[in-house]
Each structure stands twice: as C-alpha cells, then as structure tokens.
Amino acid sequence: MYSTKKVCCTAYDTTLFRSKTPNIYPLYVVMPRIHGTRTLTWSRRIVVGYTQKFPRNSPEHYKRTSFPLLATSPQFRTMFPKLSLLSLALLAVCVSGQQVGTQTAETHPKLTWQKCSAGGSCTTQQGSVVLDSNWRWLHSTKDTTNCYTGNTWDTTLCPDGSTCAKNCALDGADYSGTYGITTSGNSLSLKFITKGPFSTNIGSRVYLMDPTDSKYQMFDMRNQEFTFDVDMSKLPCGLNGALYFVSMDADGGASKSTNNKAGAKYGTGYCDTQCPHDIKFIDGEANVDGWESSPDDQNAGAGKYGACCHEMDVWEANSISSAYTPHVCRGTSGGQTKCSDTDCGDGPDRYDGLCDKDGCDFNSFRMGDTSFLGPGKTVDTNQKITVVTQFLTENNSTSGTLSEIRRVYVQNGKVIQNSKTAVAGMSTYDSVTDQFCEDQKTAFGDINSFADRGGLAGMGQAFAKGMALVMSLWDDHDVGMLWLDSNYPLDKDPSTPGVARGTCDATSGEPETVESQHGDATVVFSNVKVGPIGSTFGH
C-alpha cells in the first residue's frame, strides 16, 4: 500500500578536497521520496545531501525514487589529473541517462530462480539482476562533463528533453563495492549502508533480468503462485525490504524511443502508481520541461512529467510488520506512461489521476491480528520465512479474470495460513478480494480508488501484459516507516480502526537513528519459484 522501496543513494566524501580546494563544490546526495500530494513542500537538507518531499493528503502512500546529483567544479579534473577519472567513476550517482557510458563496465550479478509445473517439478532458470538507472552517473557522451549539477540541468547538453537524451550517458555499476548488492546461486543480499573509500551508499533497487541479460524478466501471475524465501531478522523498525511487480517495458523503453540506447541492461524505464516526477528520463526524453527547484533547498526539484504504471506490492516488510498491496491505473496501455497535470494525481487531483495511489493493503497487524507476524510470533521473523502469494482467477485458468490474492507462509516445515481480519464493521477475511477492499475502505474511512480504477480485474489485465520483478531496501525520511510498523497518522487515536500497524515506537524509524545504528541491516531474498497454484511449496 505504501510501496516503493525506493531508495537512493550513494553519498560521496568530499572532505579530502575542501581544505585545499575551496572552489570544489560539495557533493550532496538525496534520500528522496515521491508521495501523493496536496501541496508541494520540501524537506530540509540531510547529512551530505538533500531530501525531496511530496507530502500527501492521506497517510496511505509513500513513494521513494532517486533524486541525486553529481556536484563537482570544472577545476576537479585539472586539479586532480591522476584521480579525476577514478574519482568521477566512483561518483556514480542516481540519475538515469539514455545513452551508454564507457567509464565502468556493466556486469549483472547472476541470480537463479525456478519455474515449476503441476505436481511440483521445478526447473532452474538462469537470470541476473540490474541496478535501477536512477542510481547511475549521468555525463556527456563525449567526456565526463556532468549533465546535471546542483538543482539544474546543464543547459548546453540539455536544452530540451530530446537533445539531453542524445547528449547524456549513464555508466556501469560496482554492485558489491559501491552498492552492497551481492548474489550467490538463488540468493540476493541487499545491504542497507555500504561504505567505500570515497562513498557511502544507502539502500538499493534492482530488477530481475531474463536469460538474454538484455530484457527484464516479465511475469503473468494469473492463476499462478509466486514463492520466495526472505530473511528479515536484520531489518529493524524503520526499514523496508520490498519485493514487488511493476508494469515496466521489458526492454526498459528502448523500443519506444530511438534516444534510449541504454535500455533494460542499464535499468531504465521505472514507473509505479505514484507517478513520480523526479524520474530524470521518461519515454526517452529528459524531464527538463517545467523543472522547478525547491524554494528552500538548492539541490532539489521536480519535472513537469510523472512516470505511471500498474504495481503489485507482494512484500513490504521488516522484522515487525508486513503488507501486500495491489495498485492499478486506468488509461495506461502497459509500460511506462508519461503523465502531466491532472493525470499525475498530484495534490487536490489525487483521486482524479491515472493511478490508484492508495492501493488495497493486507497488513495482519493493521487488520486486527497483533500476534501473527513478528519476532517470536506465529510467523517468526527471527527466522527465514517462505512467503507464498497465490493469484486466483474466476475460472481457474491462466487467462481468467483475477478475483483473489491469497497469502500462505511456510516456516520450519509447517504451512501457516494467513491471519484473519478482526476489524469492527468488517466480515472475516484472510485474503484480498474486491469485497475485502470495499469493506476495508468503509471501515477505515478511505476512498476506494482501487475499485474506481478497475480493482483486481485491472490488476489481472496488467499481469496479462507482463510485469517486471523489483527488489529493494530503503528507509523513510518522511515518517520513519510508521505507516508500516507503528501507529499512523500520529494525530489519531491508536484504537481507531486502521491506525495501528505495528509495535514500533513513534521515533524508532528516524533516518538519523536507523542509519547511525543499523548500517549493517540486510535483507536476503532467495529461492524464488513460480508455477501453478500449489506447485511451489510443500503442503
């Protein structure tokens, strides 16, 4: 319901240069967020960077996408000739370009997964993961000149969106050394904070690639189940290890635009139901039109356009709480869709936009069972958990209308059925259906924008066109992940239906606390299996 797991970035230490070279501009890094909004406001600068905040009129939505920059003066390359190429390569920050750079080779970490058939026979698939393009260094195709510095685009390289996409390139990534991303067989580990000699990276977001290593692996989950193992024992309050699907183009949008030469191989084309405005390139063009800087932060801004698409949040969780949440859009044909004005659903247009920003979430704690998931509880987050999500159709076929999303857990060889709702005014449910969503919205006093945009049938239609798999780890600079693991909103009585979401203290998820005390936090996703209902786990 609160999706995305969006995180960034890599902070780079400029201390070595400040005392001797005062003209070197300090490098700031963003911990950005996209939210549903009523008004556009901006948060304070943080640590060595800045934050972007699009506050919402509802506590139900949180989005985080990349908004970083590379800020070094032109003197850098002349003052540090031996270090310039190395340092600039290390200063790979979170912006998405459309051409391909040559400073760092791009090698995707390998990750296997399995396809299963009825009866439980599974075959191993050779895959890999790719880092989102928003984490990458953007520079001129001719040299190492930055295309984006401070809170502005380079007007020579980027006089307009199309020209900018032709002039700018993004480079390869050091997955383990810079971003804390490692794989081993069928296991993916995402480390929260990774410190290098010149950088400090916070969080990450990756996509599963198909065997060609040039396109995203696309999934149609109708009448199928998706199973994975997850170790959240090292994810405290305030963190979110997320696994979800979005309707990205399989090629990262490369076939839609001749400007996009990087494509899926470099993690381009991100979109979600929050229609984020800080995506640097949308539909093959730089988001320079209408670019506005923060009124109180010289290093933040947003473009005129947003990037919209369907989203299915299979897993948003830490060791305290979890939720799964479908979101849908209307008027989108699949893949990344550019929005502007009312269609983006910003501010007072929240419920008039293309996408359902609220979603229809199932959080066991929020739905009334406070003893179901957590340390030492029925589903014990101190141990590895097998998470099974079943996407049932009305006629039990892979072409049928999606009608129900069920959740099952397996731990220590025991199958654990999902918790049941215990909310005043609601019938008893243990899965997401259109009726569950209607009753939940009524009980919590929320607008049912999920139904207004097609409900589960719309989610099924999105799967029919294929959805990409995303895995990420992030913290929340807006409300400390309270929407997932504590009481939220804070101005409401915790006894009010829908307010209590977990046992975390109201201050436990403050980024300053999480980042200073839990830098070694890690989430491990492994053993992904996809197949017909009942084929991916032992009953």
C-alpha positions as CSV (number, residue, x, y, z in Angstrom):
1,M,0.0,0.0,0.0
2,Y,2.8,2.3,0.7
3,S,5.2,1.0,-1.8
4,T,8.3,1.5,-3.2
5,K,11.1,0.7,-1.5
6,K,12.7,3.5,-3.3
7,V,15.9,4.4,-2.1
8,C,19.0,6.1,-3.1
9,C,21.7,6.8,-2.8
10,T,25.5,7.0,-2.7
11,A,27.0,9.8,-0.7
12,Y,30.5,10.8,-1.7
13,D,33.0,12.2,0.7
14,T,34.5,15.5,-0.4
15,T,36.4,16.2,2.8
16,L,39.7,15.4,1.0
17,F,39.2,18.3,-1.3
18,R,37.6,21.0,0.9
19,S,40.6,22.3,2.8
20,K,42.9,22.5,-0.2
21,T,40.5,23.4,-2.9
22,P,37.6,25.6,-1.6
23,N,36.2,26.0,-5.1
24,I,35.3,22.4,-5.4
25,Y,31.6,22.3,-4.9
26,P,30.5,19.9,-2.1
27,L,28.6,16.8,-3.3
28,Y,25.2,16.3,-1.9
29,V,23.1,13.1,-2.1
30,V,19.4,12.7,-1.9
31,M,17.3,10.5,0.2
32,P,14.2,11.2,-2.0
33,R,10.6,10.3,-1.8
34,I,7.6,10.6,-4.0
35,H,4.2,10.8,-2.2
36,G,0.7,11.5,-3.1
37,T,0.4,15.3,-2.5
38,R,-1.9,18.1,-1.8
39,T,0.7,20.8,-1.7
40,L,4.3,20.7,-2.9
41,T,6.7,21.2,0.0
42,W,10.3,20.3,0.6
43,S,12.2,18.9,3.5
44,R,15.4,20.0,4.9
45,R,18.9,19.1,3.6
46,I,20.2,16.0,5.3
47,V,23.7,14.9,6.1
48,V,25.7,15.3,2.9
49,G,22.7,15.6,0.7
50,Y,19.1,16.7,0.3
51,T,15.7,15.3,0.6
52,Q,12.7,15.7,-1.7
53,K,9.3,15.6,-0.2
54,F,6.0,15.4,-1.9
55,P,3.6,15.3,1.1
56,R,0.3,13.6,0.7
57,N,-3.2,14.2,1.8
58,S,-3.5,10.7,3.0
59,P,-1.2,8.6,5.1
60,E,-1.7,5.7,2.8
61,H,1.0,6.4,0.2
62,Y,4.7,6.6,0.2
63,K,7.0,6.5,-2.7
64,R,10.7,6.9,-2.9
65,T,12.6,7.4,-6.1
66,S,16.0,8.7,-6.9
67,F,16.9,12.4,-6.9
68,P,20.7,12.6,-6.7
69,L,23.3,14.8,-8.3
70,L,27.0,15.0,-9.0
71,A,28.3,18.4,-7.9
72,T,32.0,18.9,-8.7
73,S,33.5,22.0,-10.1
74,P,35.2,22.2,-13.5
75,Q,38.5,22.6,-11.7
76,F,38.3,19.0,-10.4
77,R,39.8,17.3,-13.5
78,T,42.7,19.8,-13.8
79,M,43.5,20.0,-10.1
80,F,43.4,16.2,-9.6
81,P,44.5,14.8,-13.0
82,K,45.5,11.4,-11.7
83,L,42.4,11.0,-9.7
84,S,39.9,12.5,-12.0
85,L,38.7,9.5,-14.0
86,L,38.8,7.2,-11.0
87,S,37.0,9.6,-8.7
88,L,34.4,10.5,-11.3
89,A,33.7,6.9,-12.0
90,L,33.3,6.3,-8.3
91,L,31.0,9.3,-8.1
92,A,28.3,7.3,-9.8
93,V,25.1,8.9,-8.6
94,C,21.4,8.3,-9.0
95,V,20.4,9.7,-12.3
96,S,19.0,8.0,-15.3
97,G,20.5,8.7,-18.7
98,Q,19.6,7.2,-22.1
99,Q,23.0,6.6,-23.8
100,V,25.7,4.2,-22.7
101,G,28.8,5.4,-21.0
102,T,32.2,3.7,-21.1
103,Q,33.9,4.6,-17.8
104,T,32.7,1.5,-15.9
105,A,31.8,-1.9,-17.4
106,E,28.3,-3.1,-16.6
107,T,28.2,-6.7,-15.3
108,H,24.9,-8.0,-13.9
109,P,25.2,-10.3,-10.8
110,K,23.8,-13.7,-11.6
111,L,20.7,-14.9,-9.8
112,T,18.9,-18.2,-10.5
113,W,15.2,-18.9,-9.9
114,Q,12.8,-21.7,-10.7
115,K,9.8,-22.4,-12.9
116,C,7.5,-25.1,-11.5
117,S,4.8,-27.3,-13.1
118,A,1.8,-29.0,-11.7
119,G,2.9,-31.7,-9.3
120,G,5.9,-29.7,-8.0
121,S,8.6,-30.4,-10.6
122,C,10.8,-27.3,-10.9
123,T,13.5,-26.3,-13.4
124,T,16.2,-23.8,-12.7
125,Q,16.2,-20.6,-14.8
126,Q,19.4,-18.5,-15.4
127,G,18.8,-14.9,-14.5
128,S,20.6,-11.8,-13.2
129,V,19.8,-8.5,-11.5
130,V,20.3,-5.0,-12.8
131,L,20.6,-1.8,-10.8
132,D,18.0,0.9,-11.4
133,S,19.3,3.6,-13.8
134,N,18.5,6.3,-11.2
135,W,21.5,5.2,-9.2
136,R,23.9,5.8,-12.0
137,W,26.3,8.6,-13.0
138,L,25.0,10.8,-15.9
139,H,27.5,12.5,-18.0
140,S,28.2,13.8,-21.5
141,T,28.7,11.1,-24.2
142,K,31.9,12.9,-25.3
143,D,33.6,13.3,-21.9
144,T,33.0,13.3,-18.1
145,T,31.1,16.6,-18.0
146,N,28.0,16.3,-15.8
147,C,24.6,16.6,-17.4
148,Y,23.0,17.6,-14.1
149,T,24.6,19.6,-11.3
150,G,23.2,21.2,-8.2
151,N,19.5,21.6,-8.9
152,T,19.8,22.3,-12.6
153,W,20.4,20.6,-15.9
154,D,23.4,21.6,-18.0
155,T,21.5,23.9,-20.5
156,T,24.2,23.3,-23.2
157,L,23.8,19.5,-23.0
158,C,20.2,19.6,-22.1
159,P,18.4,22.5,-23.8
160,D,15.3,20.2,-24.2
161,G,14.3,16.6,-23.3
162,S,15.2,15.0,-26.6
163,T,18.6,16.7,-27.1
164,C,19.5,15.8,-23.5
165,A,18.8,12.2,-24.0
166,K,21.0,12.1,-27.1
167,N,23.9,14.0,-25.3
168,C,23.9,12.2,-22.0
169,A,25.0,8.7,-21.0
170,L,24.8,6.6,-17.9
171,D,27.5,4.2,-16.8
172,G,28.1,0.8,-15.3
173,A,28.0,0.0,-11.6
174,D,30.2,-1.7,-9.0
175,Y,27.4,-3.7,-7.4
176,S,29.1,-5.1,-4.3
177,G,31.8,-2.5,-3.7
178,T,29.6,0.6,-4.0
179,Y,26.0,-0.6,-3.6
180,G,26.2,-3.6,-1.2
181,I,24.4,-5.9,-3.7
182,T,25.6,-9.5,-3.8
183,T,24.2,-12.7,-5.2
184,S,25.0,-16.4,-4.7
185,G,23.1,-19.0,-6.6
186,N,19.4,-18.2,-6.0
187,S,20.1,-15.7,-3.2
188,L,20.2,-11.9,-3.4
189,S,21.5,-9.8,-0.5
190,L,20.8,-6.1,-0.2
191,K,22.9,-4.3,2.4
192,F,21.4,-1.1,3.8
193,I,24.6,1.0,4.0
194,T,27.8,0.3,2.1
195,K,30.9,2.4,2.8
196,G,33.8,2.7,0.3
197,P,36.9,4.8,0.3
198,F,35.1,7.6,-1.5
199,S,31.4,6.8,-1.0
200,T,28.6,5.9,1.4
201,N,25.6,4.2,-0.3
202,I,22.2,4.0,1.3
203,G,19.7,1.4,0.0
204,S,19.2,0.0,-3.5
205,R,16.7,-1.2,-6.0
206,V,17.2,-4.0,-8.6
207,Y,15.2,-5.8,-11.3
208,L,15.3,-9.4,-12.4
209,M,16.7,-9.9,-15.9
210,D,15.7,-12.6,-18.4
211,P,18.2,-15.2,-19.7
212,T,19.3,-12.9,-22.6
213,D,20.5,-10.4,-20.0
214,S,19.2,-7.6,-22.1
215,K,15.5,-7.5,-21.0
216,Y,13.6,-7.7,-17.8
217,Q,12.0,-11.0,-16.9
218,M,8.3,-10.5,-17.3
219,F,5.6,-12.3,-15.3
220,D,2.0,-13.1,-15.8
221,M,0.8,-14.3,-12.4
222,R,-2.9,-15.1,-13.3
223,N,-3.8,-18.4,-11.7
224,Q,-0.2,-18.8,-10.7
225,E,1.7,-18.6,-7.4
226,F,4.9,-16.7,-6.5
227,T,7.0,-18.1,-3.7
228,F,10.3,-16.8,-2.2
229,D,12.3,-17.1,1.0
230,V,13.2,-14.0,2.9
231,D,15.4,-13.3,5.9
232,M,14.2,-10.1,7.7
233,S,15.9,-10.8,11.0
234,K,18.3,-8.0,10.4
235,L,15.6,-5.4,9.4
236,P,14.6,-3.3,12.5
237,C,11.9,-0.7,12.8
238,G,12.1,2.0,10.1
239,L,13.4,-0.2,7.3
240,N,11.6,-1.9,4.4
241,G,12.8,-4.8,2.4
242,A,10.4,-4.9,-0.5
243,L,9.6,-7.3,-3.4
244,Y,7.0,-6.2,-6.0
245,F,5.9,-6.1,-9.6
246,V,5.6,-3.1,-11.9
247,S,4.4,-2.7,-15.5
248,M,7.7,-1.6,-16.9
249,D,8.5,-2.2,-20.5
250,A,10.6,-5.4,-20.9
251,D,13.3,-3.5,-22.8
252,G,13.3,-0.6,-20.4
253,G,11.5,1.5,-23.0
254,A,14.3,1.3,-25.6
255,S,11.9,0.3,-28.5
256,K,9.7,3.3,-27.8
257,S,12.4,5.8,-28.3
258,T,15.5,6.0,-30.5
259,N,17.0,8.2,-27.8
260,N,17.1,5.3,-25.3
261,K,20.2,3.2,-26.1
262,A,20.8,2.0,-22.6
263,G,17.5,0.2,-22.1
264,A,16.9,-2.6,-19.5
265,K,20.6,-3.5,-19.4
266,Y,21.2,-0.3,-17.5
267,G,17.9,-0.3,-15.5
268,T,15.9,2.3,-17.4
269,G,12.1,2.7,-17.6
270,Y,11.0,2.7,-14.0
271,C,7.4,3.6,-13.2
272,D,4.8,2.9,-10.5
273,T,1.4,4.0,-9.3
274,Q,2.6,7.1,-7.6
275,C,3.6,8.6,-11.0
276,P,6.9,10.0,-9.6
277,H,8.0,13.4,-11.1
278,D,11.7,13.0,-10.2
279,I,12.4,10.4,-12.8
280,K,15.1,12.1,-15.0
281,F,14.1,10.4,-18.3
282,I,10.6,9.4,-19.3
283,D,9.6,7.9,-22.6
284,G,13.2,8.5,-23.9
285,E,13.3,12.2,-23.0
286,A,14.8,14.1,-20.1
287,N,12.3,15.5,-17.7
288,V,13.6,19.1,-18.1
289,D,10.4,20.7,-19.1
290,G,8.9,22.8,-16.2
291,W,11.8,21.7,-13.9
292,E,11.3,23.5,-10.6
293,S,13.8,23.9,-7.8
294,S,12.8,23.6,-4.1
295,P,12.1,27.0,-2.6
296,D,14.3,26.2,0.4
297,D,16.8,23.6,-0.9
298,Q,19.2,24.5,-3.7
299,N,19.7,20.8,-4.5
300,A,16.1,19.6,-5.1
301,G,13.5,19.9,-7.8
302,A,10.9,18.1,-9.9
303,G,9.9,17.9,-13.6
304,K,6.6,18.5,-15.2
305,Y,6.0,14.9,-16.0
306,G,5.5,11.8,-14.0
307,A,6.1,8.1,-14.8
308,C,2.9,6.0,-14.2
309,C,2.2,2.2,-14.4
310,H,0.5,-0.6,-12.5
311,E,2.1,-2.0,-9.3
312,M,1.6,-5.2,-7.3
313,D,3.4,-5.0,-3.9
314,V,3.9,-8.6,-3.0
315,W,6.0,-7.9,0.1
316,E,6.8,-4.7,2.1
317,A,8.2,-5.7,5.4
318,N,10.7,-5.6,8.3
319,S,11.0,-7.8,11.3
320,I,8.0,-6.1,12.9
321,S,5.3,-5.8,10.2
322,S,4.5,-6.7,6.6
323,A,1.9,-5.9,4.0
324,Y,0.9,-6.9,0.5
325,T,-1.0,-4.4,-1.8
326,P,-2.3,-4.3,-5.3
327,H,-2.4,-0.9,-7.1
328,V,-3.9,-0.2,-10.6
329,C,-4.1,2.5,-13.2
330,R,-6.6,3.5,-15.8
331,G,-5.9,4.8,-19.3
332,T,-2.5,3.1,-19.5
333,S,-1.6,0.6,-22.2
334,G,1.2,-1.1,-20.3
335,G,4.8,0.0,-19.8
336,Q,5.9,3.4,-18.6
337,T,3.3,6.1,-19.2
338,K,4.1,9.7,-19.1
339,C,1.6,11.9,-17.2
340,S,1.2,15.6,-16.8
341,D,-1.2,17.9,-14.9
342,T,-4.3,16.2,-13.5
343,D,-3.4,12.8,-14.9
344,C,-0.5,12.6,-12.4
345,G,-2.9,12.8,-9.5
346,D,-0.9,15.4,-7.6
347,G,-2.3,17.4,-4.7
348,P,-6.0,18.0,-4.9
349,D,-6.1,15.9,-8.1
350,R,-5.1,12.8,-6.1
351,Y,-8.2,10.8,-6.9
352,D,-8.6,12.2,-10.4
353,G,-5.2,10.9,-11.7
354,L,-4.5,7.8,-13.8
355,C,-3.4,5.6,-10.9
356,D,-4.7,4.3,-7.6
357,K,-2.1,5.6,-5.2
358,D,-3.8,4.1,-2.1
359,G,-3.9,0.5,-3.1
360,C,-5.7,-2.2,-1.1
361,D,-3.4,-3.5,1.6
362,F,-3.4,-6.5,3.8
363,N,-1.3,-5.9,6.9
364,S,-2.1,-8.6,9.5
365,F,-1.4,-6.2,12.5
366,R,-3.5,-3.4,10.9
367,M,-6.3,-5.9,10.1
368,G,-6.6,-6.9,13.8
369,D,-4.3,-9.9,14.5
370,T,-1.4,-8.4,16.5
371,S,0.2,-11.7,17.4
372,F,0.6,-13.1,13.9
373,L,3.9,-11.8,12.5
374,G,6.9,-10.6,14.3
375,P,9.8,-11.8,16.5
376,G,8.7,-15.0,18.2
377,K,5.2,-14.8,16.8
378,T,3.2,-17.3,14.7
379,V,5.3,-16.3,11.7
380,D,8.6,-15.7,13.4
381,T,10.7,-13.0,11.8
382,N,13.8,-14.1,13.7
383,Q,14.0,-16.9,11.2
384,K,13.8,-17.3,7.5
385,I,10.3,-17.3,6.1
386,T,8.8,-18.8,2.9
387,V,6.2,-16.4,1.5
388,V,3.6,-17.8,-0.9
389,T,1.3,-15.5,-2.8
390,Q,-1.4,-17.0,-5.0
391,F,-3.2,-15.1,-7.7
392,L,-6.5,-16.8,-8.2
393,T,-8.8,-16.3,-11.2
394,E,-12.6,-16.7,-11.5
395,N,-12.4,-19.7,-13.8
396,N,-9.1,-21.1,-12.5
397,S,-7.4,-20.5,-15.8
398,T,-4.2,-18.5,-16.7
399,S,-6.4,-16.3,-19.0
400,G,-9.2,-15.7,-16.5
401,T,-10.2,-12.6,-14.5
402,L,-8.1,-12.1,-11.3
403,S,-10.5,-12.4,-8.4
404,E,-8.4,-13.1,-5.3
405,I,-4.9,-12.7,-3.9
406,R,-4.1,-15.2,-1.1
407,R,-1.1,-15.4,1.2
408,V,0.4,-18.5,2.8
409,Y,3.5,-18.9,4.9
410,V,5.8,-21.9,5.4
411,Q,8.3,-22.0,8.3
412,N,10.2,-24.9,9.8
413,G,8.3,-27.3,7.5
414,K,4.9,-26.0,8.8
415,V,2.3,-24.4,6.4
416,I,0.8,-21.4,8.1
417,Q,-2.4,-19.9,6.6
418,N,-2.8,-16.1,6.6
419,S,-4.3,-14.3,9.5
420,K,-8.0,-13.4,9.6
421,T,-9.3,-9.9,9.9
422,A,-10.7,-8.7,13.2
423,V,-11.9,-5.2,12.4
424,A,-15.2,-3.7,13.7
425,G,-17.7,-3.4,10.8
426,M,-15.9,-5.9,8.6
427,S,-16.7,-9.5,7.8
428,T,-13.8,-12.0,8.4
429,Y,-11.3,-12.2,5.5
430,D,-7.9,-13.8,5.1
431,S,-7.2,-12.6,1.5
432,V,-7.5,-9.6,-0.8
433,T,-10.7,-9.6,-2.9
434,D,-12.8,-6.7,-4.3
435,Q,-15.3,-7.2,-1.4
436,F,-12.5,-7.1,1.1
437,C,-11.2,-3.8,-0.3
438,E,-14.7,-2.3,-0.3
439,D,-15.3,-3.3,3.3
440,Q,-11.8,-2.2,4.5
441,K,-12.1,1.3,2.9
442,T,-15.5,1.7,4.5
443,A,-14.2,0.6,7.9
444,F,-11.2,2.9,7.8
445,G,-13.0,5.8,6.2
446,D,-10.9,5.8,3.0
447,I,-11.8,6.4,-0.7
448,N,-11.8,3.2,-2.7
449,S,-9.7,4.5,-5.6
450,F,-8.6,0.9,-6.2
451,A,-12.1,-0.1,-7.3
452,D,-12.5,3.1,-9.3
453,R,-9.6,2.1,-11.5
454,G,-10.5,-1.5,-12.1
455,G,-9.9,-3.4,-8.9
456,L,-8.5,-6.9,-9.2
457,A,-9.7,-7.3,-12.7
458,G,-7.5,-4.4,-13.7
459,M,-4.5,-5.9,-11.8
460,G,-5.0,-9.1,-13.8
461,Q,-5.1,-7.2,-17.0
462,A,-1.7,-5.6,-16.1
463,F,-0.3,-9.1,-15.5
464,A,-1.6,-10.2,-18.9
465,K,0.8,-7.7,-20.5
466,G,3.7,-8.8,-18.3
467,M,5.2,-7.2,-15.2
468,A,8.8,-6.9,-14.1
469,L,10.1,-8.0,-10.7
470,V,11.6,-5.4,-8.3
471,M,13.6,-6.0,-5.1
472,S,14.7,-3.1,-2.9
473,L,15.8,-2.0,0.6
474,W,15.0,1.5,1.9
475,D,14.4,3.8,4.9
476,D,11.8,6.6,5.2
477,H,12.8,10.2,5.6
478,D,9.2,11.4,5.8
479,V,7.6,9.5,8.7
480,G,10.1,6.9,9.7
481,M,8.2,4.0,8.2
482,L,5.4,4.5,10.8
483,W,2.8,3.6,8.1
484,L,4.2,0.1,8.1
485,D,5.3,-0.7,11.7
486,S,3.8,1.8,14.2
487,N,0.8,4.0,14.7
488,Y,-0.1,6.3,11.9
489,P,-1.2,9.0,11.4
490,L,0.1,10.3,14.7
491,D,-2.8,12.7,15.3
492,K,-5.3,9.8,15.5
493,D,-6.1,7.6,18.5
494,P,-4.3,4.3,18.0
495,S,-7.5,2.5,18.8
496,T,-9.1,4.0,15.7
497,P,-9.5,1.2,13.1
498,G,-6.6,1.3,10.6
499,V,-4.2,3.4,12.7
500,A,-2.1,0.7,14.5
501,R,0.2,-1.1,12.0
502,G,2.9,-2.5,14.3
503,T,4.6,-2.2,17.7
504,C,7.5,0.2,16.8
505,D,7.9,3.4,18.7
506,A,7.0,6.6,17.0
507,T,10.6,7.8,16.9
508,S,12.3,4.4,16.2
509,G,12.4,4.8,12.4
510,E,14.0,8.3,12.2
511,P,16.6,8.0,9.4
512,E,19.3,9.6,11.6
513,T,18.8,6.8,14.1
514,V,18.4,4.0,11.6
515,E,21.4,5.0,9.5
516,S,23.7,5.5,12.5
517,Q,22.7,2.4,14.5
518,H,21.7,-0.1,11.8
519,G,24.0,0.5,8.9
520,D,24.7,-3.3,8.8
521,A,21.0,-4.1,8.2
522,T,20.5,-6.5,5.4
523,V,17.6,-8.3,3.7
524,V,18.1,-11.6,1.8
525,F,15.7,-12.7,-0.9
526,S,16.2,-16.3,-2.2
527,N,14.7,-19.4,-3.7
528,V,12.2,-17.7,-6.0
529,K,9.7,-20.1,-7.5
530,V,6.8,-19.5,-9.9
531,G,4.2,-22.0,-11.1
532,P,0.6,-23.2,-11.0
533,I,-1.3,-23.0,-7.7
534,G,0.1,-25.4,-5.2
535,S,3.3,-26.3,-7.2
536,T,5.9,-24.2,-5.4
537,F,5.8,-25.3,-1.8
538,G,5.1,-28.4,0.3
539,H,1.6,-28.7,1.7
